[in-house]
């Protein structure tokens, strides 16, 4: 496939999940922390009436219950979880403790300390409801902040309904401006590379949403070398940039050179955060 020496990603995808995964190639790997990824949008399914040690249906069953309610109760439970909350990373997750992912400890039956994070559910809707009694399955659509664990969302639904619940299906539909219907399956990426095509988006697209500062031709080398920028190096810049804001520094030909943090507005000055 790609001959790029560096390949990375912007946000992990749960092993049981399908859908969008943003792959970073070459210089783009330096931008992993800056790629817009808010909100994340997922669709999936929750099985009511069972709880597992991994909060999904691939784990060991630790509780079996029964849900005798209806779809309105499930909808109300999802609605109650909208907003900001603190979430403890599940043991079956890629969050790390002492350099190792939590799931590596969980598979050995170990529980290690974790720090709760503030996350947000912007919207959560039940989209279908089927079954009755001991096993009920419902589909959902959720928009949330980066770092949100949907399996924990499923488990909380089970707690609220008093019957237990586990995630049975998950698919990422979007991450910030990136949409799954614009993405390519991995086999098609390989086929295009084999034909000599390069099916990748440019850095300009990846950094959409950041305001831009264009450097004069004579200042390009200095920016590439990690120098700060002053007013005399600026050819043009977007309006409304505030002190402390991150901006994309580009050449007159619209090549992205670096990400800078604005230090002063007038006269303009900025310092590098990431040089490409």
Helices and strands as residue ranges (DSSP letters): E 7-9, E 18-19, E 23-25, G 26-31, E 40-48, E 50-52, E 61-64, H 71-80, E 83-87, E 96-97, E 100-101, H 102-106, E 117-130, E 136-144, H 150-161, E 165-175, E 178-179, G 180-182, H 186-194, H 203-206, E 211-215, G 217-219, H 220-224, E 229-230, G 231-233, E 234-237, E 246-250, E 256-264, E 269-275
